[in-house]
Amino acid sequence: MKKEIVFVIAVGLFLFAYILDYFAGPINLSVKSPLIFLDIKYFNLYPMTFVAVAVKIIISLFLAFVAEIYAFQQLATGAKITPVLWTLAISYAGAGLIIPVIFYIFASITHLLIPQSKNATHLSEPQNNSSDSSSVLNP
């Protein structure tokens, strides 16, 4: 794959994430982890935020894949576009991107790696007994 195509795809994915964040609008959330948006309750409230989190995961996986493939190509063909040390550093950075993505995906599936007390947010209903109705967006 040519470098220009990879660059255009990467920039397109970043623009797509930015556009999703723009249309989703700012929300006042205090979350400890992006995994909160995988819960069906919050997915129904904030679907665009869920899509933005998913797009950022896809961007990280794509960049990791491209870094690994580039390093394999450079080492296998003996090309001297970048020095071997830089090629290995790119490979390690690609592997470093994969580790947190796999951790968060596994944690969201099992809910065992991150205790529920750490997932506490300000999205629950207020505990005051006032008669005015407050929405989820304005805690």
N, CA, C and O atoms as CSV, one atom per row, in Angstrom:
chain,resi,resn,atom,element,x,y,z
A,1,MET,N,N,0.856,-1.178,0.000
A,1,MET,CA,C,0.000,0.000,0.000
A,1,MET,C,C,0.898,1.236,0.000
A,1,MET,O,O,1.880,1.297,0.740
A,2,LYS,N,N,0.567,2.189,-0.807
A,2,LYS,CA,C,1.381,3.384,-0.911
A,2,LYS,C,C,1.216,4.251,0.332
A,2,LYS,O,O,0.185,4.222,1.004
A,3,LYS,N,N,2.266,5.024,0.618
A,3,LYS,CA,C,2.255,5.882,1.803
A,3,LYS,C,C,1.143,6.918,1.739
A,3,LYS,O,O,0.561,7.271,2.765
A,4,GLU,N,N,0.849,7.398,0.558
A,4,GLU,CA,C,-0.178,8.429,0.429
A,4,GLU,C,C,-1.556,7.875,0.779
A,4,GLU,O,O,-2.372,8.561,1.394
A,5,ILE,N,N,-1.805,6.644,0.386
A,5,ILE,CA,C,-3.102,6.032,0.684
A,5,ILE,C,C,-3.259,5.840,2.181
A,5,ILE,O,O,-4.322,6.118,2.736
A,6,VAL,N,N,-2.205,5.366,2.841
A,6,VAL,CA,C,-2.242,5.175,4.293
A,6,VAL,C,C,-2.461,6.520,4.985
A,6,VAL,O,O,-3.242,6.616,5.932
A,7,PHE,N,N,-1.777,7.545,4.514
A,7,PHE,CA,C,-1.930,8.876,5.098
A,7,PHE,C,C,-3.356,9.396,4.934
A,7,PHE,O,O,-3.927,9.945,5.876
A,8,VAL,N,N,-3.925,9.230,3.766
A,8,VAL,CA,C,-5.292,9.702,3.509
A,8,VAL,C,C,-6.292,8.930,4.379
A,8,VAL,O,O,-7.227,9.522,4.918
A,9,ILE,N,N,-6.100,7.625,4.514
A,9,ILE,CA,C,-7.002,6.837,5.356
A,9,ILE,C,C,-6.907,7.273,6.817
A,9,ILE,O,O,-7.927,7.427,7.487
A,10,ALA,N,N,-5.679,7.473,7.313
A,10,ALA,CA,C,-5.493,7.897,8.702
A,10,ALA,C,C,-6.112,9.275,8.947
A,10,ALA,O,O,-6.813,9.475,9.939
A,11,VAL,N,N,-5.855,10.211,8.052
A,11,VAL,CA,C,-6.431,11.554,8.203
A,11,VAL,C,C,-7.955,11.494,8.099
A,11,VAL,O,O,-8.656,12.194,8.830
A,12,GLY,N,N,-8.465,10.665,7.199
A,12,GLY,CA,C,-9.918,10.516,7.073
A,12,GLY,C,C,-10.552,9.963,8.340
A,12,GLY,O,O,-11.623,10.414,8.746
A,13,LEU,N,N,-9.902,8.994,8.966
A,13,LEU,CA,C,-10.440,8.453,10.216
A,13,LEU,C,C,-10.409,9.485,11.340
A,13,LEU,O,O,-11.348,9.572,12.131
A,14,PHE,N,N,-9.322,10.272,11.413
A,14,PHE,CA,C,-9.269,11.330,12.425
A,14,PHE,C,C,-10.345,12.395,12.173
A,14,PHE,O,O,-10.974,12.870,13.118
A,15,LEU,N,N,-10.557,12.767,10.920
A,15,LEU,CA,C,-11.611,13.734,10.600
A,15,LEU,C,C,-12.991,13.177,10.931
A,15,LEU,O,O,-13.852,13.902,11.428
A,16,PHE,N,N,-13.202,11.889,10.656
A,16,PHE,CA,C,-14.473,11.253,10.985
A,16,PHE,C,C,-14.718,11.285,12.492
A,16,PHE,O,O,-15.836,11.559,12.930
A,17,ALA,N,N,-13.683,11.008,13.291
A,17,ALA,CA,C,-13.817,11.067,14.747
A,17,ALA,C,C,-14.102,12.501,15.207
A,17,ALA,O,O,-14.917,12.714,16.105
A,18,TYR,N,N,-13.430,13.484,14.592
A,18,TYR,CA,C,-13.653,14.874,14.955
A,18,TYR,C,C,-15.078,15.306,14.619
A,18,TYR,O,O,-15.722,15.995,15.411
A,19,ILE,N,N,-15.566,14.909,13.460
A,19,ILE,CA,C,-16.931,15.274,13.055
A,19,ILE,C,C,-17.952,14.642,13.987
A,19,ILE,O,O,-18.934,15.284,14.360
A,20,LEU,N,N,-17.730,13.392,14.364
A,20,LEU,CA,C,-18.645,12.748,15.313
A,20,LEU,C,C,-18.649,13.468,16.652
A,20,LEU,O,O,-19.708,13.671,17.245
A,21,ASP,N,N,-17.460,13.859,17.137
A,21,ASP,CA,C,-17.391,14.608,18.388
A,21,ASP,C,C,-18.087,15.962,18.261
A,21,ASP,O,O,-18.725,16.419,19.209
A,22,TYR,N,N,-17.970,16.606,17.099
A,22,TYR,CA,C,-18.594,17.902,16.895
A,22,TYR,C,C,-20.117,17.792,16.929
A,22,TYR,O,O,-20.784,18.589,17.589
A,23,PHE,N,N,-20.669,16.803,16.218
A,23,PHE,CA,C,-22.120,16.659,16.177
A,23,PHE,C,C,-22.684,16.097,17.475
A,23,PHE,O,O,-23.836,16.368,17.812
A,24,ALA,N,N,-21.903,15.330,18.199
A,24,ALA,CA,C,-22.374,14.812,19.485
A,24,ALA,C,C,-22.494,15.946,20.497
A,24,ALA,O,O,-23.337,15.891,21.393
A,25,GLY,N,N,-21.664,16.964,20.362
A,25,GLY,CA,C,-21.725,18.114,21.246
A,25,GLY,C,C,-21.068,17.824,22.584
A,25,GLY,O,O,-20.833,16.669,22.941
A,26,PRO,N,N,-20.774,18.892,23.320
A,26,PRO,CA,C,-20.144,18.697,24.624
A,26,PRO,C,C,-21.162,18.188,25.646
A,26,PRO,O,O,-22.314,18.620,25.678
A,27,ILE,N,N,-20.705,17.270,26.464
A,27,ILE,CA,C,-21.537,16.775,27.551
A,27,ILE,C,C,-20.720,16.838,28.831
A,27,ILE,O,O,-19.508,16.624,28.816
A,28,ASN,N,N,-21.383,17.129,29.926
A,28,ASN,CA,C,-20.715,17.218,31.220
A,28,ASN,C,C,-20.754,15.864,31.896
A,28,ASN,O,O,-21.670,15.560,32.661
A,29,LEU,N,N,-19.759,15.062,31.607
A,29,LEU,CA,C,-19.645,13.747,32.210
A,29,LEU,C,C,-18.330,13.651,32.944
A,29,LEU,O,O,-17.311,14.177,32.497
A,30,SER,N,N,-18.363,12.987,34.052
A,30,SER,CA,C,-17.130,12.703,34.777
A,30,SER,C,C,-17.021,11.193,34.865
A,30,SER,O,O,-17.479,10.584,35.831
A,31,VAL,N,N,-16.417,10.596,33.860
A,31,VAL,CA,C,-16.305,9.143,33.813
A,31,VAL,C,C,-14.862,8.742,34.077
A,31,VAL,O,O,-13.922,9.458,33.732
A,32,LYS,N,N,-14.717,7.593,34.688
A,32,LYS,CA,C,-13.388,7.086,34.994
A,32,LYS,C,C,-12.813,6.250,33.869
A,32,LYS,O,O,-11.600,6.059,33.784
A,33,SER,N,N,-13.693,5.747,32.997
A,33,SER,CA,C,-13.243,4.858,31.937
A,33,SER,C,C,-14.171,5.010,30.734
A,33,SER,O,O,-15.367,5.247,30.907
A,34,PRO,N,N,-13.639,4.876,29.514
A,34,PRO,CA,C,-14.520,4.940,28.345
A,34,PRO,C,C,-15.412,3.710,28.214
A,34,PRO,O,O,-16.294,3.677,27.356
A,35,LEU,N,N,-15.196,2.710,29.046
A,35,LEU,CA,C,-16.013,1.495,28.995
A,35,LEU,C,C,-17.452,1.739,29.426
A,35,LEU,O,O,-18.327,0.920,29.145
A,36,ILE,N,N,-17.707,2.846,30.099
A,36,ILE,CA,C,-19.059,3.149,30.568
A,36,ILE,C,C,-20.017,3.259,29.383
A,36,ILE,O,O,-21.211,3.002,29.535
A,37,PHE,N,N,-19.512,3.637,28.205
A,37,PHE,CA,C,-20.374,3.808,27.046
A,37,PHE,C,C,-20.746,2.484,26.389
A,37,PHE,O,O,-21.577,2.459,25.481
A,38,LEU,N,N,-20.148,1.392,26.831
A,38,LEU,CA,C,-20.522,0.081,26.318
A,38,LEU,C,C,-21.750,-0.471,27.030
A,38,LEU,O,O,-22.342,-1.450,26.576
A,39,ASP,N,N,-22.138,0.151,28.143
A,39,ASP,CA,C,-23.357,-0.240,28.838
A,39,ASP,C,C,-24.556,0.212,28.000
A,39,ASP,O,O,-24.559,1.320,27.462
A,40,ILE,N,N,-25.566,-0.641,27.891
A,40,ILE,CA,C,-26.707,-0.342,27.009
A,40,ILE,C,C,-27.463,0.907,27.464
A,40,ILE,O,O,-28.038,1.615,26.639
A,41,LYS,N,N,-27.466,1.181,28.769
A,41,LYS,CA,C,-28.161,2.358,29.288
A,41,LYS,C,C,-27.528,3.651,28.746
A,41,LYS,O,O,-28.235,4.559,28.309
A,42,TYR,N,N,-26.215,3.721,28.778
A,42,TYR,CA,C,-25.528,4.908,28.302
A,42,TYR,C,C,-25.422,4.928,26.784
A,42,TYR,O,O,-25.334,5.995,26.177
A,43,PHE,N,N,-25.431,3.750,26.172
A,43,PHE,CA,C,-25.426,3.690,24.710
A,43,PHE,C,C,-26.694,4.322,24.153
A,43,PHE,O,O,-26.643,5.015,23.137
A,44,ASN,N,N,-27.830,4.092,24.805
A,44,ASN,CA,C,-29.079,4.692,24.344
A,44,ASN,C,C,-29.100,6.195,24.579
A,44,ASN,O,O,-29.724,6.927,23.811
A,45,LEU,N,N,-28.430,6.672,25.630
A,45,LEU,CA,C,-28.394,8.112,25.913
A,45,LEU,C,C,-27.392,8.848,25.023
A,45,LEU,O,O,-27.661,9.959,24.567
A,46,TYR,N,N,-26.240,8.227,24.778
A,46,TYR,CA,C,-25.153,8.886,24.060
A,46,TYR,C,C,-24.638,7.999,22.927
A,46,TYR,O,O,-23.507,7.520,23.002
A,47,PRO,N,N,-25.428,7.768,21.887
A,47,PRO,CA,C,-24.958,6.865,20.824
A,47,PRO,C,C,-23.783,7.430,20.031
A,47,PRO,O,O,-22.919,6.670,19.594
A,48,MET,N,N,-23.733,8.739,19.836
A,48,MET,CA,C,-22.627,9.322,19.072
A,48,MET,C,C,-21.307,9.198,19.825
A,48,MET,O,O,-20.257,9.012,19.211
A,49,THR,N,N,-21.355,9.301,21.158
A,49,THR,CA,C,-20.142,9.133,21.951
A,49,THR,C,C,-19.647,7.699,21.859
A,49,THR,O,O,-18.441,7.457,21.793
A,50,PHE,N,N,-20.577,6.745,21.854
A,50,PHE,CA,C,-20.197,5.343,21.681
A,50,PHE,C,C,-19.503,5.140,20.339
A,50,PHE,O,O,-18.485,4.452,20.260
A,51,VAL,N,N,-20.050,5.735,19.293
A,51,VAL,CA,C,-19.447,5.593,17.967
A,51,VAL,C,C,-18.073,6.263,17.935
A,51,VAL,O,O,-17.148,5.741,17.313
A,52,ALA,N,N,-17.931,7.414,18.601
A,52,ALA,CA,C,-16.640,8.102,18.634
A,52,ALA,C,C,-15.592,7.260,19.360
A,52,ALA,O,O,-14.445,7.186,18.919
A,53,VAL,N,N,-15.972,6.631,20.461
A,53,VAL,CA,C,-15.040,5.755,21.185
A,53,VAL,C,C,-14.660,4.575,20.303
A,53,VAL,O,O,-13.493,4.188,20.256
A,54,ALA,N,N,-15.632,4.002,19.607
A,54,ALA,CA,C,-15.354,2.865,18.723
A,54,ALA,C,C,-14.441,3.276,17.565
A,54,ALA,O,O,-13.550,2.516,17.185
A,55,VAL,N,N,-14.651,4.462,17.005
A,55,VAL,CA,C,-13.801,4.930,15.899
A,55,VAL,C,C,-12.374,5.128,16.392
A,55,VAL,O,O,-11.424,4.795,15.684
A,56,LYS,N,N,-12.211,5.676,17.619
A,56,LYS,CA,C,-10.852,5.868,18.139
A,56,LYS,C,C,-10.159,4.547,18.390
A,56,LYS,O,O,-8.942,4.449,18.232
A,57,ILE,N,N,-10.921,3.513,18.785
A,57,ILE,CA,C,-10.328,2.184,18.944
A,57,ILE,C,C,-9.886,1.659,17.580
A,57,ILE,O,O,-8.804,1.085,17.454
A,58,ILE,N,N,-10.711,1.853,16.575
A,58,ILE,CA,C,-10.368,1.393,15.228
A,58,ILE,C,C,-9.144,2.140,14.701
A,58,ILE,O,O,-8.288,1.540,14.051
A,59,ILE,N,N,-9.051,3.441,14.974
A,59,ILE,CA,C,-7.880,4.213,14.552
A,59,ILE,C,C,-6.622,3.661,15.213
A,59,ILE,O,O,-5.598,3.506,14.549
A,60,SER,N,N,-6.681,3.365,16.496
A,60,SER,CA,C,-5.513,2.819,17.189
A,60,SER,C,C,-5.108,1.469,16.617
A,60,SER,O,O,-3.921,1.210,16.417
A,61,LEU,N,N,-6.088,0.606,16.352
A,61,LEU,CA,C,-5.770,-0.698,15.767
A,61,LEU,C,C,-5.187,-0.552,14.365
A,61,LEU,O,O,-4.261,-1.275,13.999
A,62,PHE,N,N,-5.722,0.373,13.587
A,62,PHE,CA,C,-5.215,0.592,12.228
A,62,PHE,C,C,-3.775,1.089,12.262
A,62,PHE,O,O,-2.935,0.593,11.511
A,63,LEU,N,N,-3.477,2.060,13.123
A,63,LEU,CA,C,-2.116,2.576,13.212
A,63,LEU,C,C,-1.147,1.502,13.701
A,63,LEU,O,O,-0.010,1.428,13.235
A,64,ALA,N,N,-1.599,0.669,14.641
A,64,ALA,CA,C,-0.749,-0.422,15.112
A,64,ALA,C,C,-0.468,-1.412,13.991
A,64,ALA,O,O,0.663,-1.871,13.833
A,65,PHE,N,N,-1.489,-1.739,13.218
A,65,PHE,CA,C,-1.323,-2.663,12.092
A,65,PHE,C,C,-0.353,-2.102,11.060
A,65,PHE,O,O,0.530,-2.818,10.587
A,66,VAL,N,N,-0.508,-0.847,10.712
A,66,VAL,CA,C,0.366,-0.224,9.713
A,66,VAL,C,C,1.810,-0.177,10.221
A,66,VAL,O,O,2.741,-0.415,9.451
A,67,ALA,N,N,2.006,0.126,11.504
A,67,ALA,CA,C,3.364,0.172,12.052
A,67,ALA,C,C,4.028,-1.203,12.001
A,67,ALA,O,O,5.203,-1.319,11.652
A,68,GLU,N,N,3.274,-2.233,12.347
A,68,GLU,CA,C,3.839,-3.587,12.309
A,68,GLU,C,C,4.152,-4.026,10.881
A,68,GLU,O,O,5.217,-4.585,10.622
A,69,ILE,N,N,3.240,-3.778,9.966
A,69,ILE,CA,C,3.465,-4.165,8.570
A,69,ILE,C,C,4.654,-3.412,7.981
A,69,ILE,O,O,5.446,-3.992,7.238
A,70,TYR,N,N,4.785,-2.130,8.304
A,70,TYR,CA,C,5.927,-1.353,7.818
A,70,TYR,C,C,7.233,-1.931,8.342
A,70,TYR,O,O,8.199,-2.080,7.595
A,71,ALA,N,N,7.257,-2.255,9.635
A,71,ALA,CA,C,8.487,-2.802,10.213
A,71,ALA,C,C,8.828,-4.156,9.588
A,71,ALA,O,O,9.994,-4.422,9.294
A,72,PHE,N,N,7.833,-5.007,9.385
A,72,PHE,CA,C,8.088,-6.304,8.750
A,72,PHE,C,C,8.628,-6.123,7.331
A,72,PHE,O,O,9.559,-6.817,6.922
A,73,GLN,N,N,8.044,-5.199,6.592
A,73,GLN,CA,C,8.484,-4.965,5.216
A,73,GLN,C,C,9.922,-4.462,5.185
A,73,GLN,O,O,10.722,-4.914,4.366
A,74,GLN,N,N,10.249,-3.539,6.068
A,74,GLN,CA,C,11.602,-2.981,6.084
A,74,GLN,C,C,12.638,-4.037,6.443
A,74,GLN,O,O,13.710,-4.093,5.840
A,75,LEU,N,N,12.320,-4.868,7.422
A,75,LEU,CA,C,13.283,-5.886,7.845
A,75,LEU,C,C,13.367,-7.040,6.846
A,75,LEU,O,O,14.446,-7.600,6.648
A,76,ALA,N,N,12.265,-7.401,6.222
A,76,ALA,CA,C,12.267,-8.533,5.301
A,76,ALA,C,C,12.954,-8.202,3.984
A,76,ALA,O,O,13.655,-9.040,3.417
A,77,THR,N,N,12.758,-6.993,3.502
A,77,THR,CA,C,13.338,-6.637,2.200
A,77,THR,C,C,14.723,-6.022,2.324
A,77,THR,O,O,15.432,-5.894,1.326
A,78,GLY,N,N,15.114,-5.643,3.520
A,78,GLY,CA,C,16.419,-5.021,3.700
A,78,GLY,C,C,16.470,-3.603,3.184
A,78,GLY,O,O,17.551,-3.081,2.912
A,79,ALA,N,N,15.317,-2.969,3.046
A,79,ALA,CA,C,15.273,-1.593,2.550
A,79,ALA,C,C,15.900,-0.654,3.584
A,79,ALA,O,O,15.845,-0.906,4.788
A,80,LYS,N,N,16.478,0.399,3.103
A,80,LYS,CA,C,17.162,1.351,3.982
A,80,LYS,C,C,16.440,2.699,4.021
A,80,LYS,O,O,17.078,3.751,4.041
A,81,ILE,N,N,15.099,2.659,4.032
A,81,ILE,CA,C,14.345,3.918,4.108
A,81,ILE,C,C,14.523,4.534,5.490
A,81,ILE,O,O,14.738,5.738,5.623
A,82,THR,N,N,14.432,3.699,6.504
A,82,THR,CA,C,14.694,4.140,7.870
A,82,THR,C,C,15.741,3.216,8.469
A,82,THR,O,O,15.839,2.056,8.071
A,83,PRO,N,N,16.521,3.710,9.416
A,83,PRO,CA,C,17.502,2.828,10.063
A,83,PRO,C,C,16.793,1.701,10.827
A,83,PRO,O,O,15.614,1.801,11.165
A,84,VAL,N,N,17.536,0.644,11.083
A,84,VAL,CA,C,16.963,-0.519,11.761
A,84,VAL,C,C,16.450,-0.140,13.148
A,84,VAL,O,O,15.412,-0.644,13.579
A,85,LEU,N,N,17.157,0.732,13.845
A,85,LEU,CA,C,16.706,1.131,15.185
A,85,LEU,C,C,15.363,1.852,15.128
A,85,LEU,O,O,14.496,1.628,15.972
A,86,TRP,N,N,15.195,2.715,14.132
A,86,TRP,CA,C,13.921,3.406,13.982
A,86,TRP,C,C,12.820,2.433,13.572
A,86,TRP,O,O,11.683,2.553,14.028
A,87,THR,N,N,13.149,1.487,12.727
A,87,THR,CA,C,12.166,0.488,12.304
A,87,THR,C,C,11.693,-0.341,13.494
A,87,THR,O,O,10.499,-0.602,13.639
A,88,LEU,N,N,12.620,-0.747,14.331
A,88,LEU,CA,C,12.236,-1.501,15.534
A,88,LEU,C,C,11.433,-0.636,16.507
A,88,LEU,O,O,10.515,-1.127,17.163
A,89,ALA,N,N,11.777,0.642,16.601
A,89,ALA,CA,C,11.012,1.540,17.476
A,89,ALA,C,C,9.582,1.698,16.972
A,89,ALA,O,O,8.642,1.743,17.767
A,90,ILE,N,N,9.416,1.783,15.659
A,90,ILE,CA,C,8.065,1.862,15.080
A,90,ILE,C,C,7.305,0.575,15.367
A,90,ILE,O,O,6.114,0.615,15.676
A,91,SER,N,N,7.971,-0.551,15.270
A,91,SER,CA,C,7.334,-1.836,15.551
A,91,SER,C,C,6.907,-1.924,17.014
A,91,SER,O,O,5.800,-2.368,17.317
A,92,TYR,N,N,7.787,-1.501,17.917
A,92,TYR,CA,C,7.439,-1.534,19.347
A,92,TYR,C,C,6.301,-0.579,19.663
A,92,TYR,O,O,5.451,-0.885,20.500
A,93,ALA,N,N,6.275,0.571,19.006
A,93,ALA,CA,C,5.165,1.518,19.221
A,93,ALA,C,C,3.852,0.928,18.731
A,93,ALA,O,O,2.814,1.120,19.364
A,94,GLY,N,N,3.884,0.214,17.613
A,94,GLY,CA,C,2.680,-0.451,17.116
A,94,GLY,C,C,2.188,-1.511,18.084
A,94,GLY,O,O,0.988,-1.626,18.335
A,95,ALA,N,N,3.122,-2.289,18.629
A,95,ALA,CA,C,2.741,-3.297,19.627
A,95,ALA,C,C,2.237,-2.631,20.896
A,95,ALA,O,O,1.335,-3.142,21.560
A,96,GLY,N,N,2.821,-1.491,21.229
A,96,GLY,CA,C,2.362,-0.760,22.416
A,96,GLY,C,C,0.945,-0.229,22.267
A,96,GLY,O,O,0.228,-0.098,23.259
A,97,LEU,N,N,0.530,0.080,21.040
A,97,LEU,CA,C,-0.853,0.518,20.812
A,97,LEU,C,C,-1.849,-0.630,20.956
A,97,LEU,O,O,-2.993,-0.420,21.360
A,98,ILE,N,N,-1.415,-1.832,20.628
A,98,ILE,CA,C,-2.327,-2.970,20.662
A,98,ILE,C,C,-2.644,-3.391,22.096
A,98,ILE,O,O,-3.761,-3.826,22.376
A,99,ILE,N,N,-1.684,-3.269,23.000
A,99,ILE,CA,C,-1.858,-3.755,24.376
A,99,ILE,C,C,-3.026,-3.072,25.089
A,99,ILE,O,O,-3.877,-3.785,25.622
A,100,PRO,N,N,-3.128,-1.728,25.137
A,100,PRO,CA,C,-4.278,-1.140,25.836
A,100,PRO,C,C,-5.607,-1.396,25.139
A,100,PRO,O,O,-6.639,-1.511,25.801
A,101,VAL,N,N,-5.598,-1.488,23.814
A,101,VAL,CA,C,-6.847,-1.761,23.102
A,101,VAL,C,C,-7.367,-3.141,23.483
A,101,VAL,O,O,-8.553,-3.300,23.774
A,102,ILE,N,N,-6.495,-4.130,23.484
A,102,ILE,CA,C,-6.914,-5.480,23.871
A,102,ILE,C,C,-7.354,-5.502,25.327
A,102,ILE,O,O,-8.337,-6.162,25.661
A,103,PHE,N,N,-6.642,-4.791,26.200
A,103,PHE,CA,C,-7.026,-4.744,27.612
A,103,PHE,C,C,-8.428,-4.172,27.794
A,103,PHE,O,O,-9.242,-4.743,28.520
A,104,TYR,N,N,-8.712,-3.053,27.141
A,104,TYR,CA,C,-10.021,-2.428,27.307
A,104,TYR,C,C,-11.145,-3.257,26.682
A,104,TYR,O,O,-12.251,-3.313,27.220
A,105,ILE,N,N,-10.864,-3.889,25.566
A,105,ILE,CA,C,-11.888,-4.756,24.981
A,105,ILE,C,C,-12.168,-5.930,25.898
A,105,ILE,O,O,-13.327,-6.271,26.137
A,106,PHE,N,N,-11.115,-6.552,26.415
A,106,PHE,CA,C,-11.294,-7.684,27.322
A,106,PHE,C,C,-11.986,-7.249,28.619
A,106,PHE,O,O,-12.838,-7.968,29.142
A,107,ALA,N,N,-11.617,-6.072,29.135
A,107,ALA,CA,C,-12.239,-5.571,30.362
A,107,ALA,C,C,-13.708,-5.251,30.155
A,107,ALA,O,O,-14.517,-5.444,31.063
A,108,SER,N,N,-14.060,-4.769,28.984
A,108,SER,CA,C,-15.468,-4.459,28.742
A,108,SER,C,C,-16.292,-5.725,28.606
A,108,SER,O,O,-17.470,-5.744,28.963
A,109,ILE,N,N,-15.682,-6.779,28.093
A,109,ILE,CA,C,-16.417,-8.030,27.944
A,109,ILE,C,C,-16.601,-8.713,29.290
A,109,ILE,O,O,-17.688,-9.211,29.582
A,110,THR,N,N,-15.596,-8.745,30.088
A,110,THR,CA,C,-15.663,-9.517,31.332
A,110,THR,C,C,-16.110,-8.716,32.546
A,110,THR,O,O,-16.705,-9.284,33.462
A,111,HIS,N,N,-15.844,-7.429,32.581
A,111,HIS,CA,C,-16.137,-6.570,33.736
A,111,HIS,C,C,-15.448,-7.069,35.003
A,111,HIS,O,O,-15.862,-6.733,36.112
A,112,LEU,N,N,-14.405,-7.863,34.840
A,112,LEU,CA,C,-13.677,-8.378,35.988
A,112,LEU,C,C,-12.380,-7.619,36.253
A,112,LEU,O,O,-11.908,-7.565,37.389
A,113,LEU,N,N,-11.812,-7.040,35.217
A,113,LEU,CA,C,-10.537,-6.362,35.376
A,113,LEU,C,C,-10.670,-4.974,35.993
A,113,LEU,O,O,-9.728,-4.471,36.604
A,114,ILE,N,N,-11.832,-4.360,35.834
A,114,ILE,CA,C,-12.058,-3.032,36.391
A,114,ILE,C,C,-13.210,-3.134,37.383
A,114,ILE,O,O,-14.340,-3.402,36.977
A,115,PRO,N,N,-12.952,-2.926,38.679
A,115,PRO,CA,C,-14.017,-3.048,39.669
A,115,PRO,C,C,-15.119,-2.021,39.433
A,115,PRO,O,O,-14.872,-0.956,38.868
A,116,GLN,N,N,-16.321,-2.339,39.864
A,116,GLN,CA,C,-17.463,-1.447,39.659
A,116,GLN,C,C,-17.295,-0.130,40.403
A,116,GLN,O,O,-17.824,0.884,39.948
A,117,SER,N,N,-16.584,-0.100,41.524
A,117,SER,CA,C,-16.409,1.150,42.261
A,117,SER,C,C,-15.616,2.170,41.454
A,117,SER,O,O,-15.816,3.373,41.625
A,118,LYS,N,N,-14.717,1.715,40.575
A,118,LYS,CA,C,-13.959,2.636,39.730
A,118,LYS,C,C,-14.793,3.164,38.575
A,118,LYS,O,O,-14.438,4.179,37.975
A,119,ASN,N,N,-15.885,2.501,38.254
A,119,ASN,CA,C,-16.736,2.949,37.160
A,119,ASN,C,C,-17.821,3.913,37.631
A,119,ASN,O,O,-18.711,4.265,36.856
A,120,ALA,N,N,-17.762,4.336,38.864
A,120,ALA,CA,C,-18.774,5.241,39.381
A,120,ALA,C,C,-18.685,6.576,38.660
A,120,ALA,O,O,-17.596,7.115,38.465
A,121,THR,N,N,-19.822,7.098,38.272
A,121,THR,CA,C,-19.852,8.377,37.567
A,121,THR,C,C,-20.883,9.276,38.215
A,121,THR,O,O,-21.565,8.888,39.164
A,122,HIS,N,N,-20.980,10.462,37.695
A,122,HIS,CA,C,-21.981,11.414,38.162
A,122,HIS,C,C,-23.265,11.304,37.357
A,122,HIS,O,O,-24.086,12.221,37.377
A,123,LEU,N,N,-23.449,10.206,36.653
A,123,LEU,CA,C,-24.624,10.060,35.809
A,123,LEU,C,C,-25.833,9.530,36.567
A,123,LEU,O,O,-26.951,9.580,36.054
A,124,SER,N,N,-25.632,9.026,37.772
A,124,SER,CA,C,-26.766,8.511,38.518
A,124,SER,C,C,-27.638,9.668,38.989
A,124,SER,O,O,-27.207,10.821,39.009
A,125,GLU,N,N,-28.867,9.341,39.365
A,125,GLU,CA,C,-29.787,10.388,39.779
A,125,GLU,C,C,-29.302,11.045,41.060
A,125,GLU,O,O,-28.733,10.377,41.923
A,126,PRO,N,N,-29.524,12.360,41.194
A,126,PRO,CA,C,-29.098,13.043,42.401
A,126,PRO,C,C,-29.872,12.536,43.613
A,126,PRO,O,O,-31.033,12.139,43.506
A,127,GLN,N,N,-29.212,12.556,44.761
A,127,GLN,CA,C,-29.809,12.028,45.971
A,127,GLN,C,C,-30.583,13.085,46.763
A,127,GLN,O,O,-31.072,12.796,47.855
A,128,ASN,N,N,-30.700,14.298,46.232
A,128,ASN,CA,C,-31.443,15.319,46.967
A,128,ASN,C,C,-32.949,15.088,46.816
A,128,ASN,O,O,-33.392,14.415,45.885
A,129,ASN,N,N,-33.699,15.632,47.708
A,129,ASN,CA,C,-35.147,15.444,47.722
A,129,ASN,C,C,-35.884,16.671,47.205
A,129,ASN,O,O,-37.033,16.896,47.585
A,130,SER,N,N,-35.272,17.447,46.373
A,130,SER,CA,C,-35.926,18.634,45.841
A,130,SER,C,C,-36.976,18.228,44.818
A,130,SER,O,O,-36.915,17.146,44.235
A,131,SER,N,N,-37.936,19.116,44.613
A,131,SER,CA,C,-39.056,18.787,43.719
A,131,SER,C,C,-38.762,19.104,42.257
A,131,SER,O,O,-39.509,18.670,41.379
A,132,ASP,N,N,-37.684,19.856,41.967
A,132,ASP,CA,C,-37.400,20.166,40.572
A,132,ASP,C,C,-36.805,18.936,39.893
A,132,ASP,O,O,-36.076,18.152,40.501
A,133,SER,N,N,-37.140,18.797,38.627
A,133,SER,CA,C,-36.649,17.632,37.886
A,133,SER,C,C,-35.371,18.011,37.172
A,133,SER,O,O,-35.343,18.939,36.364
A,134,SER,N,N,-34.329,17.291,37.476
A,134,SER,CA,C,-33.051,17.551,36.798
A,134,SER,C,C,-32.801,16.427,35.817
A,134,SER,O,O,-33.193,15.282,36.042
A,135,SER,N,N,-32.153,16.767,34.741
A,135,SER,CA,C,-31.899,15.766,33.712
A,135,SER,C,C,-30.546,15.093,33.976
A,135,SER,O,O,-29.793,15.487,34.866
A,136,VAL,N,N,-30.278,14.100,33.195
A,136,VAL,CA,C,-29.023,13.372,33.324
A,136,VAL,C,C,-27.863,14.260,32.889
A,136,VAL,O,O,-26.754,14.130,33.408
A,137,LEU,N,N,-28.110,15.158,31.944
A,137,LEU,CA,C,-27.049,16.004,31.431
A,137,LEU,C,C,-26.640,17.099,32.401
A,137,LEU,O,O,-25.525,17.611,32.303
A,138,ASN,N,N,-27.497,17.470,33.325
A,138,ASN,CA,C,-27.198,18.528,34.293
A,138,ASN,C,C,-27.246,17.966,35.698
A,138,ASN,O,O,-28.272,18.095,36.366
A,139,PRO,N,N,-26.170,17.343,36.175
A,139,PRO,CA,C,-26.193,16.742,37.515
A,139,PRO,C,C,-26.182,17.806,38.594
A,139,PRO,O,O,-26.198,17.481,39.781
